[in-house]
Amino acid sequence: MSLTACGRDKANGGSSVLTWQEQYDLSVKYLSHGKYEEAIITFTSAIEVDPKQPDAYIGLKPRCMPAPPWN
């Protein structure tokens, strides 16, 4: 399975930009799979789509990320 934050397949009738909810949901999925860099990118994209949604900001909080191994 491949996840992408860039957009949808236009040939299948999708728009080129994901909605805030789609970006946010993808971010949560990335977090649950331990893909932290991808989660940061998609949370940031969600904020760009709708900066008034607090959940994406909350998702970016460092407590969601594991501590570095040197701590």
N, CA, C and O atoms as a Maestro MAE file, in Angstrom:
{
 s_m_m2io_version
 :::
 2.0.0
}

f_m_ct {
 s_m_title
 :::
 protein
 m_atom[284] {
  # First column is atom index #
  i_m_mmod_type
  r_m_x_coord
  r_m_y_coord
  r_m_z_coord
  i_m_residue_number
  s_m_chain_name
  s_m_pdb_residue_name
  s_m_pdb_atom_name
  i_m_atomic_number
  :::
  1 25 0.839 -1.175 0.000 1 A "MET " " N  " 7
  2 3 0.000 0.000 0.000 1 A "MET " " CA " 6
  3 2 0.882 1.235 0.000 1 A "MET " " C  " 6
  4 15 1.874 1.301 0.726 1 A "MET " " O  " 8
  5 25 0.522 2.196 -0.804 2 A "SER " " N  " 7
  6 3 1.297 3.421 -0.907 2 A "SER " " CA " 6
  7 2 0.450 4.596 -0.447 2 A "SER " " C  " 6
  8 15 -0.702 4.735 -0.858 2 A "SER " " O  " 8
  9 25 1.020 5.442 0.404 3 A "LEU " " N  " 7
  10 3 0.326 6.625 0.882 3 A "LEU " " CA " 6
  11 2 0.984 7.846 0.264 3 A "LEU " " C  " 6
  12 15 2.207 7.904 0.135 3 A "LEU " " O  " 8
  13 25 0.164 8.824 -0.119 4 A "THR " " N  " 7
  14 3 0.729 10.036 -0.698 4 A "THR " " CA " 6
  15 2 0.013 11.258 -0.169 4 A "THR " " C  " 6
  16 15 -1.201 11.237 0.034 4 A "THR " " O  " 8
  17 25 0.749 12.304 0.049 5 A "ALA " " N  " 7
  18 3 0.160 13.563 0.502 5 A "ALA " " CA " 6
  19 2 0.068 14.565 -0.629 5 A "ALA " " C  " 6
  20 15 -0.438 15.672 -0.439 5 A "ALA " " O  " 8
  21 25 0.543 14.197 -1.786 6 A "CYS " " N  " 7
  22 3 0.642 15.149 -2.889 6 A "CYS " " CA " 6
  23 2 -0.667 15.373 -3.615 6 A "CYS " " C  " 6
  24 15 -0.880 16.457 -4.158 6 A "CYS " " O  " 8
  25 25 -1.530 14.415 -3.645 7 A "GLY " " N  " 7
  26 3 -2.782 14.596 -4.353 7 A "GLY " " CA " 6
  27 2 -3.389 13.274 -4.747 7 A "GLY " " C  " 6
  28 15 -2.992 12.213 -4.265 7 A "GLY " " O  " 8
  29 25 -4.352 13.358 -5.625 8 A "ARG " " N  " 7
  30 3 -5.067 12.176 -6.071 8 A "ARG " " CA " 6
  31 2 -4.808 11.949 -7.547 8 A "ARG " " C  " 6
  32 15 -4.282 12.809 -8.253 8 A "ARG " " O  " 8
  33 25 -5.186 10.793 -7.979 9 A "ASP " " N  " 7
  34 3 -5.062 10.449 -9.389 9 A "ASP " " CA " 6
  35 2 -6.164 11.161 -10.159 9 A "ASP " " C  " 6
  36 15 -7.335 10.799 -10.040 9 A "ASP " " O  " 8
  37 25 -5.807 12.166 -10.945 10 A "LYS " " N  " 7
  38 3 -6.801 12.927 -11.701 10 A "LYS " " CA " 6
  39 2 -7.545 12.066 -12.712 10 A "LYS " " C  " 6
  40 15 -8.694 12.356 -13.048 10 A "LYS " " O  " 8
  41 25 -6.901 11.009 -13.199 11 A "ALA " " N  " 7
  42 3 -7.548 10.131 -14.177 11 A "ALA " " CA " 6
  43 2 -8.752 9.422 -13.573 11 A "ALA " " C  " 6
  44 15 -9.680 9.040 -14.287 11 A "ALA " " O  " 8
  45 25 -8.735 9.247 -12.251 12 A "ASN " " N  " 7
  46 3 -9.853 8.583 -11.578 12 A "ASN " " CA " 6
  47 2 -10.851 9.574 -11.009 12 A "ASN " " C  " 6
  48 15 -11.663 9.208 -10.159 12 A "ASN " " O  " 8
  49 25 -10.810 10.818 -11.457 13 A "GLY " " N  " 7
  50 3 -11.797 11.810 -11.047 13 A "GLY " " CA " 6
  51 2 -11.467 12.545 -9.775 13 A "GLY " " C  " 6
  52 15 -12.299 13.320 -9.302 13 A "GLY " " O  " 8
  53 25 -10.299 12.350 -9.189 14 A "GLY " " N  " 7
  54 3 -9.929 13.037 -7.961 14 A "GLY " " CA " 6
  55 2 -9.390 14.418 -8.232 14 A "GLY " " C  " 6
  56 15 -8.895 14.710 -9.321 14 A "GLY " " O  " 8
  57 25 -9.492 15.265 -7.229 15 A "SER " " N  " 7
  58 3 -8.908 16.595 -7.367 15 A "SER " " CA " 6
  59 2 -7.416 16.515 -7.105 15 A "SER " " C  " 6
  60 15 -6.922 15.509 -6.597 15 A "SER " " O  " 8
  61 25 -6.700 17.570 -7.451 16 A "SER " " N  " 7
  62 3 -5.252 17.538 -7.292 16 A "SER " " CA " 6
  63 2 -4.814 17.886 -5.874 16 A "SER " " C  " 6
  64 15 -3.646 17.697 -5.534 16 A "SER " " O  " 8
  65 25 -5.725 18.393 -5.032 17 A "VAL " " N  " 7
  66 3 -5.376 18.807 -3.677 17 A "VAL " " CA " 6
  67 2 -6.262 18.056 -2.680 17 A "VAL " " C  " 6
  68 15 -7.477 17.959 -2.851 17 A "VAL " " O  " 8
  69 25 -5.618 17.528 -1.634 18 A "LEU " " N  " 7
  70 3 -6.374 16.855 -0.587 18 A "LEU " " CA " 6
  71 2 -7.049 17.881 0.315 18 A "LEU " " C  " 6
  72 15 -6.525 18.978 0.508 18 A "LEU " " O  " 8
  73 25 -8.202 17.534 0.863 19 A "THR " " N  " 7
  74 3 -8.882 18.412 1.811 19 A "THR " " CA " 6
  75 2 -8.137 18.409 3.137 19 A "THR " " C  " 6
  76 15 -7.251 17.585 3.364 19 A "THR " " O  " 8
  77 25 -8.506 19.338 4.005 20 A "TRP " " N  " 7
  78 3 -7.883 19.377 5.336 20 A "TRP " " CA " 6
  79 2 -8.065 18.034 6.036 20 A "TRP " " C  " 6
  80 15 -7.109 17.485 6.585 20 A "TRP " " O  " 8
  81 25 -9.268 17.511 6.021 21 A "GLN " " N  " 7
  82 3 -9.545 16.254 6.720 21 A "GLN " " CA " 6
  83 2 -8.726 15.103 6.155 21 A "GLN " " C  " 6
  84 15 -8.218 14.272 6.907 21 A "GLN " " O  " 8
  85 25 -8.598 15.051 4.838 22 A "GLU " " N  " 7
  86 3 -7.796 13.993 4.222 22 A "GLU " " CA " 6
  87 2 -6.320 14.112 4.607 22 A "GLU " " C  " 6
  88 15 -5.661 13.110 4.881 22 A "GLU " " O  " 8
  89 25 -5.809 15.345 4.625 23 A "GLN " " N  " 7
  90 3 -4.419 15.559 5.043 23 A "GLN " " CA " 6
  91 2 -4.236 15.141 6.500 23 A "GLN " " C  " 6
  92 15 -3.267 14.465 6.845 23 A "GLN " " O  " 8
  93 25 -5.168 15.547 7.340 24 A "TYR " " N  " 7
  94 3 -5.085 15.225 8.765 24 A "TYR " " CA " 6
  95 2 -5.149 13.711 8.983 24 A "TYR " " C  " 6
  96 15 -4.347 13.150 9.729 24 A "TYR " " O  " 8
  97 25 -6.103 13.061 8.331 25 A "ASP " " N  " 7
  98 3 -6.242 11.601 8.472 25 A "ASP " " CA " 6
  99 2 -4.983 10.881 8.007 25 A "ASP " " C  " 6
  100 15 -4.554 9.912 8.633 25 A "ASP " " O  " 8
  101 25 -4.397 11.344 6.926 26 A "LEU " " N  " 7
  102 3 -3.167 10.755 6.424 26 A "LEU " " CA " 6
  103 2 -2.035 10.955 7.437 26 A "LEU " " C  " 6
  104 15 -1.219 10.058 7.646 26 A "LEU " " O  " 8
  105 25 -1.992 12.123 8.058 27 A "SER " " N  " 7
  106 3 -0.983 12.398 9.082 27 A "SER " " CA " 6
  107 2 -1.092 11.429 10.245 27 A "SER " " C  " 6
  108 15 -0.088 10.897 10.719 27 A "SER " " O  " 8
  109 25 -2.304 11.205 10.696 28 A "VAL " " N  " 7
  110 3 -2.536 10.277 11.806 28 A "VAL " " CA " 6
  111 2 -2.123 8.863 11.409 28 A "VAL " " C  " 6
  112 15 -1.551 8.128 12.213 28 A "VAL " " O  " 8
  113 25 -2.413 8.492 10.179 29 A "LYS " " N  " 7
  114 3 -2.019 7.165 9.689 29 A "LYS " " CA " 6
  115 2 -0.495 7.036 9.676 29 A "LYS " " C  " 6
  116 15 0.054 6.019 10.099 29 A "LYS " " O  " 8
  117 25 0.181 8.080 9.186 30 A "TYR " " N  " 7
  118 3 1.644 8.061 9.197 30 A "TYR " " CA " 6
  119 2 2.179 7.912 10.615 30 A "TYR " " C  " 6
  120 15 3.097 7.125 10.843 30 A "TYR " " O  " 8
  121 25 1.624 8.650 11.570 31 A "LEU " " N  " 7
  122 3 2.067 8.527 12.961 31 A "LEU " " CA " 6
  123 2 1.899 7.106 13.467 31 A "LEU " " C  " 6
  124 15 2.789 6.562 14.122 31 A "LEU " " O  " 8
  125 25 0.764 6.513 13.164 32 A "SER " " N  " 7
  126 3 0.497 5.160 13.666 32 A "SER " " CA " 6
  127 2 1.438 4.124 13.061 32 A "SER " " C  " 6
  128 15 1.642 3.055 13.637 32 A "SER " " O  " 8
  129 25 2.013 4.441 11.895 33 A "HIS " " N  " 7
  130 3 2.972 3.543 11.255 33 A "HIS " " CA " 6
  131 2 4.426 3.928 11.549 33 A "HIS " " C  " 6
  132 15 5.356 3.347 10.991 33 A "HIS " " O  " 8
  133 25 4.606 4.913 12.428 34 A "GLY " " N  " 7
  134 3 5.957 5.319 12.790 34 A "GLY " " CA " 6
  135 2 6.674 6.132 11.725 34 A "GLY " " C  " 6
  136 15 7.898 6.261 11.769 34 A "GLY " " O  " 8
  137 25 5.941 6.676 10.779 35 A "LYS " " N  " 7
  138 3 6.532 7.476 9.697 35 A "LYS " " CA " 6
  139 2 6.432 8.953 10.089 35 A "LYS " " C  " 6
  140 15 5.585 9.695 9.591 35 A "LYS " " O  " 8
  141 25 7.329 9.352 10.999 36 A "TYR " " N  " 7
  142 3 7.223 10.660 11.624 36 A "TYR " " CA " 6
  143 2 7.523 11.813 10.673 36 A "TYR " " C  " 6
  144 15 6.862 12.849 10.745 36 A "TYR " " O  " 8
  145 25 8.483 11.665 9.801 37 A "GLU " " N  " 7
  146 3 8.785 12.745 8.858 37 A "GLU " " CA " 6
  147 2 7.604 12.994 7.931 37 A "GLU " " C  " 6
  148 15 7.257 14.143 7.658 37 A "GLU " " O  " 8
  149 25 6.986 11.920 7.445 38 A "GLU " " N  " 7
  150 3 5.821 12.056 6.579 38 A "GLU " " CA " 6
  151 2 4.664 12.696 7.334 38 A "GLU " " C  " 6
  152 15 3.926 13.510 6.778 38 A "GLU " " O  " 8
  153 25 4.507 12.326 8.609 39 A "ALA " " N  " 7
  154 3 3.438 12.913 9.431 39 A "ALA " " CA " 6
  155 2 3.636 14.414 9.572 39 A "ALA " " C  " 6
  156 15 2.675 15.177 9.470 39 A "ALA " " O  " 8
  157 25 4.860 14.845 9.803 40 A "ILE " " N  " 7
  158 3 5.140 16.282 9.925 40 A "ILE " " CA " 6
  159 2 4.777 17.001 8.630 40 A "ILE " " C  " 6
  160 15 4.167 18.070 8.655 40 A "ILE " " O  " 8
  161 25 5.151 16.412 7.509 41 A "ILE " " N  " 7
  162 3 4.857 17.031 6.213 41 A "ILE " " CA " 6
  163 2 3.351 17.149 5.998 41 A "ILE " " C  " 6
  164 15 2.871 18.198 5.568 41 A "ILE " " O  " 8
  165 25 2.606 16.095 6.288 42 A "THR " " N  " 7
  166 3 1.167 16.138 6.029 42 A "THR " " CA " 6
  167 2 0.420 16.967 7.068 42 A "THR " " C  " 6
  168 15 -0.586 17.589 6.729 42 A "THR " " O  " 8
  169 25 0.880 16.999 8.332 43 A "PHE " " N  " 7
  170 3 0.272 17.918 9.304 43 A "PHE " " CA " 6
  171 2 0.476 19.359 8.840 43 A "PHE " " C  " 6
  172 15 -0.439 20.178 8.922 43 A "PHE " " O  " 8
  173 25 1.675 19.661 8.355 44 A "THR " " N  " 7
  174 3 1.970 21.004 7.862 44 A "THR " " CA " 6
  175 2 1.099 21.338 6.654 44 A "THR " " C  " 6
  176 15 0.615 22.463 6.526 44 A "THR " " O  " 8
  177 25 0.900 20.371 5.776 45 A "SER " " N  " 7
  178 3 0.025 20.584 4.619 45 A "SER " " CA " 6
  179 2 -1.413 20.833 5.061 45 A "SER " " C  " 6
  180 15 -2.104 21.678 4.491 45 A "SER " " O  " 8
  181 25 -1.858 20.102 6.071 46 A "ALA " " N  " 7
  182 3 -3.215 20.302 6.591 46 A "ALA " " CA " 6
  183 2 -3.365 21.721 7.141 46 A "ALA " " C  " 6
  184 15 -4.396 22.362 6.936 46 A "ALA " " O  " 8
  185 25 -2.344 22.208 7.834 47 A "ILE " " N  " 7
  186 3 -2.372 23.571 8.369 47 A "ILE " " CA " 6
  187 2 -2.437 24.584 7.233 47 A "ILE " " C  " 6
  188 15 -3.137 25.590 7.344 47 A "ILE " " O  " 8
  189 25 -1.717 24.333 6.142 48 A "GLU " " N  " 7
  190 3 -1.748 25.240 4.999 48 A "GLU " " CA " 6
  191 2 -3.129 25.262 4.351 48 A "GLU " " C  " 6
  192 15 -3.568 26.308 3.871 48 A "GLU " " O  " 8
  193 25 -3.818 24.127 4.331 49 A "VAL " " N  " 7
  194 3 -5.158 24.058 3.739 49 A "VAL " " CA " 6
  195 2 -6.163 24.823 4.602 49 A "VAL " " C  " 6
  196 15 -6.993 25.568 4.080 49 A "VAL " " O  " 8
  197 25 -6.086 24.638 5.934 50 A "ASP " " N  " 7
  198 3 -7.021 25.318 6.842 50 A "ASP " " CA " 6
  199 2 -6.314 25.638 8.156 50 A "ASP " " C  " 6
  200 15 -6.322 24.821 9.076 50 A "ASP " " O  " 8
  201 25 -5.708 26.807 8.251 51 A "PRO " " N  " 7
  202 3 -4.944 27.161 9.444 51 A "PRO " " CA " 6
  203 2 -5.797 27.357 10.705 51 A "PRO " " C  " 6
  204 15 -5.243 27.520 11.792 51 A "PRO " " O  " 8
  205 25 -7.115 27.345 10.584 52 A "LYS " " N  " 7
  206 3 -7.980 27.526 11.754 52 A "LYS " " CA " 6
  207 2 -8.324 26.215 12.456 52 A "LYS " " C  " 6
  208 15 -8.987 26.225 13.494 52 A "LYS " " O  " 8
  209 25 -7.885 25.096 11.906 53 A "GLN " " N  " 7
  210 3 -8.152 23.792 12.513 53 A "GLN " " CA " 6
  211 2 -7.050 23.487 13.537 53 A "GLN " " C  " 6
  212 15 -5.892 23.326 13.152 53 A "GLN " " O  " 8
  213 25 -7.382 23.406 14.814 54 A "PRO " " N  " 7
  214 3 -6.338 23.196 15.834 54 A "PRO " " CA " 6
  215 2 -5.742 21.796 15.856 54 A "PRO " " C  " 6
  216 15 -4.617 21.625 16.324 54 A "PRO " " O  " 8
  217 25 -6.452 20.800 15.372 55 A "ASP " " N  " 7
  218 3 -5.971 19.416 15.482 55 A "ASP " " CA " 6
  219 2 -4.634 19.187 14.794 55 A "ASP " " C  " 6
  220 15 -3.805 18.428 15.295 55 A "ASP " " O  " 8
  221 25 -4.414 19.829 13.657 56 A "ALA " " N  " 7
  222 3 -3.141 19.644 12.954 56 A "ALA " " CA " 6
  223 2 -1.987 20.239 13.753 56 A "ALA " " C  " 6
  224 15 -0.890 19.681 13.771 56 A "ALA " " O  " 8
  225 25 -2.230 21.367 14.413 57 A "TYR " " N  " 7
  226 3 -1.188 21.951 15.267 57 A "TYR " " CA " 6
  227 2 -0.885 21.021 16.438 57 A "TYR " " C  " 6
  228 15 0.272 20.814 16.805 57 A "TYR " " O  " 8
  229 25 -1.938 20.472 17.007 58 A "ILE " " N  " 7
  230 3 -1.770 19.549 18.131 58 A "ILE " " CA " 6
  231 2 -0.989 18.316 17.682 58 A "ILE " " C  " 6
  232 15 -0.160 17.798 18.430 58 A "ILE " " O  " 8
  233 25 -1.251 17.851 16.469 59 A "GLY " " N  " 7
  234 3 -0.539 16.691 15.941 59 A "GLY " " CA " 6
  235 2 0.952 16.922 15.787 59 A "GLY " " C  " 6
  236 15 1.740 15.977 15.823 59 A "GLY " " O  " 8
  237 25 1.336 18.173 15.616 60 A "LEU " " N  " 7
  238 3 2.751 18.500 15.453 60 A "LEU " " CA " 6
  239 2 3.498 18.606 16.784 60 A "LEU " " C  " 6
  240 15 4.724 18.715 16.795 60 A "LEU " " O  " 8
  241 25 2.778 18.576 17.896 61 A "LYS " " N  " 7
  242 3 3.442 18.710 19.199 61 A "LYS " " CA " 6
  243 2 4.474 17.598 19.384 61 A "LYS " " C  " 6
  244 15 4.225 16.449 19.020 61 A "LYS " " O  " 8
  245 25 5.616 17.937 19.940 62 A "PRO " " N  " 7
  246 3 6.694 16.950 20.110 62 A "PRO " " CA " 6
  247 2 6.316 15.734 20.945 62 A "PRO " " C  " 6
  248 15 6.951 14.688 20.810 62 A "PRO " " O  " 8
  249 25 5.319 15.832 21.789 63 A "ARG " " N  " 7
  250 3 4.952 14.677 22.615 63 A "ARG " " CA " 6
  251 2 4.445 13.505 21.767 63 A "ARG " " C  " 6
  252 15 4.392 12.370 22.242 63 A "ARG " " O  " 8
  253 25 4.074 13.779 20.520 64 A "CYS " " N  " 7
  254 3 3.616 12.718 19.637 64 A "CYS " " CA " 6
  255 2 4.783 11.926 19.065 64 A "CYS " " C  " 6
  256 15 4.604 10.806 18.587 64 A "CYS " " O  " 8
  257 25 5.958 12.498 19.113 65 A "MET " " N  " 7
  258 3 7.135 11.850 18.533 65 A "MET " " CA " 6
  259 2 7.919 11.153 19.642 65 A "MET " " C  " 6
  260 15 7.952 11.642 20.771 65 A "MET " " O  " 8
  261 25 8.535 10.047 19.346 66 A "PRO " " N  " 7
  262 3 9.333 9.361 20.360 66 A "PRO " " CA " 6
  263 2 10.586 10.163 20.697 66 A "PRO " " C  " 6
  264 15 11.072 10.952 19.886 66 A "PRO " " O  " 8
  265 25 11.092 9.950 21.884 67 A "ALA " " N  " 7
  266 3 12.323 10.632 22.290 67 A "ALA " " CA " 6
  267 2 13.483 10.108 21.467 67 A "ALA " " C  " 6
  268 15 13.512 8.926 21.123 67 A "ALA " " O  " 8
  269 25 14.446 10.969 21.145 68 A "PRO " " N  " 7
  270 3 15.615 10.494 20.409 68 A "PRO " " CA " 6
  271 2 16.350 9.430 21.227 68 A "PRO " " C  " 6
  272 15 16.286 9.442 22.456 68 A "PRO " " O  " 8
  273 25 17.037 8.521 20.560 69 A "PRO " " N  " 7
  274 3 17.693 7.405 21.269 69 A "PRO " " CA " 6
  275 2 18.797 7.851 22.211 69 A "PRO " " C  " 6
  276 15 19.181 7.079 23.089 69 A "PRO " " O  " 8
  277 25 19.327 9.062 22.069 70 A "TRP " " N  " 7
  278 3 20.401 9.505 22.948 70 A "TRP " " CA " 6
  279 2 19.884 10.096 24.252 70 A "TRP " " C  " 6
  280 15 20.691 10.462 25.107 70 A "TRP " " O  " 8
  281 25 18.569 10.203 24.441 71 A "ASN " " N  " 7
  282 3 18.007 10.704 25.709 71 A "ASN " " CA " 6
  283 2 17.851 9.606 26.707 71 A "ASN " " C  " 6
  284 15 17.394 9.847 27.825 71 A "ASN " " O  " 8
  :::
 }
 m_bond[283] {
  # First column is bond index #
  i_m_from
  i_m_to
  i_m_order
  :::
  1 1 2 1
  2 2 3 1
  3 3 4 2
  4 3 5 1
  5 5 6 1
  6 6 7 1
  7 7 8 2
  8 7 9 1
  9 9 10 1
  10 10 11 1
  11 11 12 2
  12 11 13 1
  13 13 14 1
  14 14 15 1
  15 15 16 2
  16 15 17 1
  17 17 18 1
  18 18 19 1
  19 19 20 2
  20 19 21 1
  21 21 22 1
  22 22 23 1
  23 23 24 2
  24 23 25 1
  25 25 26 1
  26 26 27 1
  27 27 28 2
  28 27 29 1
  29 29 30 1
  30 30 31 1
  31 31 32 2
  32 31 33 1
  33 33 34 1
  34 34 35 1
  35 35 36 2
  36 35 37 1
  37 37 38 1
  38 38 39 1
  39 39 40 2
  40 39 41 1
  41 41 42 1
  42 42 43 1
  43 43 44 2
  44 43 45 1
  45 45 46 1
  46 46 47 1
  47 47 48 2
  48 47 49 1
  49 49 50 1
  50 50 51 1
  51 51 52 2
  52 51 53 1
  53 53 54 1
  54 54 55 1
  55 55 56 2
  56 55 57 1
  57 57 58 1
  58 58 59 1
  59 59 60 2
  60 59 61 1
  61 61 62 1
  62 62 63 1
  63 63 64 2
  64 63 65 1
  65 65 66 1
  66 66 67 1
  67 67 68 2
  68 67 69 1
  69 69 70 1
  70 70 71 1
  71 71 72 2
  72 71 73 1
  73 73 74 1
  74 74 75 1
  75 75 76 2
  76 75 77 1
  77 77 78 1
  78 78 79 1
  79 79 80 2
  80 79 81 1
  81 81 82 1
  82 82 83 1
  83 83 84 2
  84 83 85 1
  85 85 86 1
  86 86 87 1
  87 87 88 2
  88 87 89 1
  89 89 90 1
  90 90 91 1
  91 91 92 2
  92 91 93 1
  93 93 94 1
  94 94 95 1
  95 95 96 2
  96 95 97 1
  97 97 98 1
  98 98 99 1
  99 99 100 2
  100 99 101 1
  101 101 102 1
  102 102 103 1
  103 103 104 2
  104 103 105 1
  105 105 106 1
  106 106 107 1
  107 107 108 2
  108 107 109 1
  109 109 110 1
  110 110 111 1
  111 111 112 2
  112 111 113 1
  113 113 114 1
  114 114 115 1
  115 115 116 2
  116 115 117 1
  117 117 118 1
  118 118 119 1
  119 119 120 2
  120 119 121 1
  121 121 122 1
  122 122 123 1
  123 123 124 2
  124 123 125 1
  125 125 126 1
  126 126 127 1
  127 127 128 2
  128 127 129 1
  129 129 130 1
  130 130 131 1
  131 131 132 2
  132 131 133 1
  133 133 134 1
  134 134 135 1
  135 135 136 2
  136 135 137 1
  137 137 138 1
  138 138 139 1
  139 139 140 2
  140 139 141 1
  141 141 142 1
  142 142 143 1
  143 143 144 2
  144 143 145 1
  145 145 146 1
  146 146 147 1
  147 147 148 2
  148 147 149 1
  149 149 150 1
  150 150 151 1
  151 151 152 2
  152 151 153 1
  153 153 154 1
  154 154 155 1
  155 155 156 2
  156 155 157 1
  157 157 158 1
  158 158 159 1
  159 159 160 2
  160 159 161 1
  161 161 162 1
  162 162 163 1
  163 163 164 2
  164 163 165 1
  165 165 166 1
  166 166 167 1
  167 167 168 2
  168 167 169 1
  169 169 170 1
  170 170 171 1
  171 171 172 2
  172 171 173 1
  173 173 174 1
  174 174 175 1
  175 175 176 2
  176 175 177 1
  177 177 178 1
  178 178 179 1
  179 179 180 2
  180 179 181 1
  181 181 182 1
  182 182 183 1
  183 183 184 2
  184 183 185 1
  185 185 186 1
  186 186 187 1
  187 187 188 2
  188 187 189 1
  189 189 190 1
  190 190 191 1
  191 191 192 2
  192 191 193 1
  193 193 194 1
  194 194 195 1
  195 195 196 2
  196 195 197 1
  197 197 198 1
  198 198 199 1
  199 199 200 2
  200 199 201 1
  201 201 202 1
  202 202 203 1
  203 203 204 2
  204 203 205 1
  205 205 206 1
  206 206 207 1
  207 207 208 2
  208 207 209 1
  209 209 210 1
  210 210 211 1
  211 211 212 2
  212 211 213 1
  213 213 214 1
  214 214 215 1
  215 215 216 2
  216 215 217 1
  217 217 218 1
  218 218 219 1
  219 219 220 2
  220 219 221 1
  221 221 222 1
  222 222 223 1
  223 223 224 2
  224 223 225 1
  225 225 226 1
  226 226 227 1
  227 227 228 2
  228 227 229 1
  229 229 230 1
  230 230 231 1
  231 231 232 2
  232 231 233 1
  233 233 234 1
  234 234 235 1
  235 235 236 2
  236 235 237 1
  237 237 238 1
  238 238 239 1
  239 239 240 2
  240 239 241 1
  241 241 242 1
  242 242 243 1
  243 243 244 2
  244 243 245 1
  245 245 246 1
  246 246 247 1
  247 247 248 2
  248 247 249 1
  249 249 250 1
  250 250 251 1
  251 251 252 2
  252 251 253 1
  253 253 254 1
  254 254 255 1
  255 255 256 2
  256 255 257 1
  257 257 258 1
  258 258 259 1
  259 259 260 2
  260 259 261 1
  261 261 262 1
  262 262 263 1
  263 263 264 2
  264 263 265 1
  265 265 266 1
  266 266 267 1
  267 267 268 2
  268 267 269 1
  269 269 270 1
  270 270 271 1
  271 271 272 2
  272 271 273 1
  273 273 274 1
  274 274 275 1
  275 275 276 2
  276 275 277 1
  277 277 278 1
  278 278 279 1
  279 279 280 2
  280 279 281 1
  281 281 282 1
  282 282 283 1
  283 283 284 2
  :::
 }
}
